[in-house]
Amino acid sequence: PWKDTAEFCHICEEQMPKFGFDPIYWIASIKNGRDCIGMPIVCYSAQDQESVKAVNEFDRKTAQIFLDHGWLNYRPRKFTHAPMMYERAQDYYNMLVKFKKLLDPHGIMHPGSLNMNFLEEYP
């Protein structure tokens, strides 16, 4: 939500340099301006194992901080965000599974994109 935008920016400014990243982040208005999405922008080389390690460590740290604020990742990474988010936000996960099964009972639309296979078999 907009009221948390300054705190989100502050966390990005504080945490990103600790992992070797410039503090770049993106804020977008959604729901006709009633809400927003914030996302740290991390530039790195997927070929460089040290960079990949730094991204994973940054994601784990910030995912924990963001979850402590009640913020959910709308594009959860399979081995970082998804396990933490779905385990801590069980009601959200259950609702998401029900909704996905209702709209996509065979799991053919964007299979795996929400990484919902951590807490139960899907589909």
TORLUMNU-804889 format. One record per residue (C-alpha): residue in one letter; x, y, z. Coordinates in steps of 0.1 Angstrom, whole numbers, plus 5000, padded with zeros to 4 digits. Example, Ala and Ser with C-alpha at 12.3 -4.5 7.8 and 13.67 -1.06 7.14 Angstrom:
2
{rec a,{5123,4955,5078}}
{rec s,{5137,4989,5071}}
This chain:
123
{rec p,{5000,5000,5000}}
{rec w,{5010,5036,4994}}
{rec k,{5014,5043,5031}}
{rec d,{5043,5018,5032}}
{rec t,{5061,5031,5001}}
{rec a,{5086,5053,5020}}
{rec e,{5095,5023,5043}}
{rec f,{5099,5000,5012}}
{rec c,{5123,5026,4996}}
{rec h,{5142,5030,5028}}
{rec i,{5147,4992,5031}}
{rec c,{5159,4990,4995}}
{rec e,{5183,5020,5001}}
{rec e,{5197,5002,5032}}
{rec q,{5198,4966,5020}}
{rec m,{5208,4967,4984}}
{rec p,{5243,4982,4989}}
{rec k,{5250,4955,5016}}
{rec f,{5249,4929,4989}}
{rec g,{5268,4949,4963}}
{rec f,{5238,4963,4944}}
{rec d,{5230,4999,4935}}
{rec p,{5197,5009,4952}}
{rec i,{5174,5009,4922}}
{rec y,{5137,5001,4927}}
{rec w,{5105,5005,4910}}
{rec i,{5071,5017,4923}}
{rec a,{5039,5013,4902}}
{rec s,{5004,5024,4908}}
{rec i,{4978,4997,4906}}
{rec k,{4940,4995,4911}}
{rec n,{4935,5030,4896}}
{rec g,{4959,5046,4920}}
{rec r,{4944,5030,4952}}
{rec d,{4974,5008,4958}}
{rec c,{5010,5002,4945}}
{rec i,{5036,4976,4938}}
{rec g,{5073,4980,4948}}
{rec m,{5101,4960,4934}}
{rec p,{5139,4961,4939}}
{rec i,{5157,4961,4906}}
{rec v,{5188,4939,4908}}
{rec c,{5212,4939,4879}}
{rec y,{5236,4910,4878}}
{rec s,{5252,4884,4856}}
{rec a,{5235,4850,4858}}
{rec q,{5268,4835,4845}}
{rec d,{5288,4848,4875}}
{rec q,{5283,4824,4905}}
{rec e,{5292,4851,4930}}
{rec s,{5266,4875,4916}}
{rec v,{5240,4847,4917}}
{rec k,{5249,4840,4953}}
{rec a,{5246,4877,4962}}
{rec v,{5211,4878,4945}}
{rec n,{5199,4848,4964}}
{rec e,{5212,4861,4997}}
{rec f,{5196,4895,4990}}
{rec d,{5163,4879,4981}}
{rec r,{5163,4858,5013}}
{rec k,{5171,4888,5035}}
{rec t,{5146,4912,5019}}
{rec a,{5119,4885,5016}}
{rec q,{5121,4880,5053}}
{rec i,{5120,4918,5060}}
{rec f,{5091,4923,5036}}
{rec l,{5071,4894,5050}}
{rec d,{5076,4909,5085}}
{rec h,{5059,4940,5072}}
{rec g,{5030,4919,5057}}
{rec w,{5041,4924,5021}}
{rec l,{5038,4895,4997}}
{rec n,{5059,4889,4966}}
{rec y,{5037,4887,4935}}
{rec r,{5063,4868,4915}}
{rec p,{5078,4844,4940}}
{rec r,{5111,4827,4931}}
{rec k,{5109,4790,4935}}
{rec f,{5137,4785,4961}}
{rec t,{5136,4819,4978}}
{rec h,{5102,4837,4981}}
{rec a,{5078,4809,4975}}
{rec p,{5086,4787,5005}}
{rec m,{5088,4816,5029}}
{rec m,{5058,4834,5016}}
{rec y,{5035,4804,5012}}
{rec e,{5044,4790,5046}}
{rec r,{5039,4823,5064}}
{rec a,{5008,4833,5045}}
{rec q,{4989,4801,5046}}
{rec d,{4955,4817,5040}}
{rec y,{4968,4836,5010}}
{rec y,{4983,4804,4996}}
{rec n,{4950,4784,5001}}
{rec m,{4930,4811,4984}}
{rec l,{4955,4813,4955}}
{rec v,{4953,4775,4951}}
{rec k,{4915,4775,4951}}
{rec f,{4914,4804,4926}}
{rec k,{4940,4788,4903}}
{rec k,{4922,4754,4904}}
{rec l,{4889,4771,4896}}
{rec l,{4903,4790,4866}}
{rec d,{4929,4765,4855}}
{rec p,{4920,4730,4867}}
{rec h,{4946,4713,4845}}
{rec g,{4975,4737,4853}}
{rec i,{4981,4746,4817}}
{rec m,{4982,4784,4821}}
{rec h,{5017,4796,4830}}
{rec p,{5026,4763,4846}}
{rec g,{5049,4768,4876}}
{rec s,{5050,4806,4874}}
{rec l,{5036,4810,4909}}
{rec n,{5057,4781,4923}}
{rec m,{5027,4768,4941}}
{rec n,{5041,4732,4944}}
{rec f,{5058,4737,4977}}
{rec l,{5030,4730,5002}}
{rec e,{5008,4706,4982}}
{rec e,{5008,4689,4948}}
{rec y,{4994,4712,4921}}
{rec p,{4974,4706,4900}}
